[in-house]
Amino acid sequence: MSDIEYIAETPAAEEFIALRAAAGMSVNTRAAAEQGLPNSWFAVCVRANKNLVGMGRIIGDGGCVFQIVDIVVRPDYQRQGIGYGVMKRLMAYLYDNAPTSAYVSLIADGDAHRLYQKFGFEFVAPASVGMALRT
C-alpha cells in the first residue's frame, strides 16, 4: 500500500468532485464545490502519493450545530481503516474546538452507521427522522 497521509485541509473542487464520482456518490457542480468547500469548519484529506483517496468535513455555525459530511474513500482504498482514521481526526477536532453543548449530526448511508456508532453516534428515530431536499 502507498504511503497514506492525513492532512488537515480542504480539497480542491476538482479533486473533491472526482473522489465522490469514483466512490459512486452524488456529484456537485464545480461552481457549487468552489463555493461550498471553503466554508468547511474543518476538513481532513487523505492522500496516497499526493493523490486524494479519502476525505471528510465538518460544516456548521461554529457554536450550536455541526454536521459531519463528505466521508468518502476511493473504492480501491476502502476496508483499510481510512474512513475510521478520517472520523477519528474529525471527532478529535470537534472535542477540542466545539462547545460541549453543540449538536453534531450526520446522515449514514448504507452500512456506514456501523463506523459512526464507534464514535458514539446513535439513531435518532423515532423521535426524529432525517429529511433532505435537492434543489
C-alpha positions in Angstrom: 0.0 0.0 0.0 1.2 3.5 -0.8 2.2 5.9 2.0 -1.0 7.3 3.5 -1.0 10.8 4.8 -3.8 12.5 6.7 -3.8 16.3 6.2 -6.0 18.9 7.9 -7.0 20.7 4.6 -10.0 21.2 2.3 -9.6 19.5 -1.1 -9.6 21.4 -4.3 -13.0 21.4 -6.1 -11.9 19.2 -9.0 -10.4 16.5 -6.8 -13.4 16.6 -4.5 -15.8 16.0 -7.4 -13.6 13.3 -8.8 -13.3 11.5 -5.5 -17.1 11.5 -4.9 -17.7 10.3 -8.5 -15.1 7.5 -8.1 -16.9 6.3 -4.9 -20.3 6.3 -6.7 -21.6 9.3 -4.6 -23.6 12.2 -5.9 -21.5 14.8 -7.7 -21.7 18.6 -7.1 -21.1 21.1 -9.9 -17.7 22.7 -9.9 -19.3 26.1 -9.1 -21.1 24.6 -6.0 -17.9 22.9 -4.8 -15.9 26.0 -5.3 -18.4 28.0 -3.2 -19.1 25.4 -0.5 -15.7 23.8 0.2 -14.1 27.0 1.6 -16.9 27.2 4.1 -15.9 24.0 5.8 -15.4 24.4 9.6 -12.8 21.7 9.5 -11.7 19.1 6.8 -9.3 16.2 6.6 -7.9 14.9 3.3 -6.2 11.5 2.9 -3.5 11.4 0.3 -1.5 8.5 -1.2 1.4 9.7 -3.2 -0.2 13.2 -3.1 -3.4 11.9 -4.7 -6.7 12.4 -2.8 -8.0 8.9 -1.8 -10.3 9.9 1.1 -11.7 12.8 3.0 -14.3 14.1 5.5 -15.6 17.6 6.5 -17.4 19.3 9.3 -19.7 22.1 8.5 -21.8 24.2 10.8 -22.2 27.5 12.5 -19.2 27.1 14.8 -21.1 27.0 18.0 -24.6 25.4 18.2 -24.8 22.9 15.3 -22.3 20.9 13.3 -22.8 18.2 10.6 -20.2 15.6 9.5 -20.3 15.4 5.7 -18.4 14.0 2.7 -16.9 11.0 4.4 -15.6 9.2 1.3 -12.8 6.8 0.5 -11.9 5.8 -3.0 -13.1 2.2 -3.6 -9.5 0.7 -4.0 -8.6 2.2 -0.6 -11.7 1.0 1.3 -11.6 -1.6 4.0 -8.1 -0.3 5.2 -9.2 1.8 8.1 -9.1 5.1 6.3 -12.7 6.1 7.0 -12.0 5.3 10.7 -8.9 7.5 10.5 -10.8 10.4 9.0 -13.6 10.1 11.6 -11.0 9.9 14.4 -9.5 13.2 13.3 -12.8 14.9 12.8 -14.0 13.9 16.2 -10.8 15.0 17.9 -11.2 18.4 16.3 -14.8 18.6 17.4 -14.0 17.7 21.0 -11.1 20.2 21.1 -12.9 23.1 19.5 -16.7 22.8 19.7 -18.7 23.9 22.7 -19.9 21.0 24.9 -23.5 21.9 24.2 -23.1 21.6 20.4 -25.4 19.3 18.4 -23.5 17.1 15.9 -25.4 15.2 13.3 -24.7 13.2 10.1 -26.5 11.1 7.6 -25.3 7.5 7.4 -25.6 5.8 4.0 -25.9 2.0 3.9 -23.8 0.3 6.5 -21.8 3.4 7.4 -23.8 3.6 10.6 -21.5 0.9 12.0 -18.5 3.2 11.6 -20.3 6.2 13.2 -21.6 4.2 16.1 -18.0 3.5 17.1 -17.7 7.3 17.7 -20.9 7.5 19.8 -23.5 8.4 17.2 -26.9 6.9 17.8 -30.0 6.6 15.7 -32.5 9.4 16.4 -35.6 7.7 15.1 -38.4 7.5 16.0 -38.0 10.8 18.0 -36.5 12.4 14.9 -36.1 11.5 11.2 -33.7 12.8 8.7 -35.1 14.7 5.8 -33.5 16.2 2.6 -34.2 18.3 -0.4 -32.3 18.6 -3.6 -32.5 21.9 -5.4 
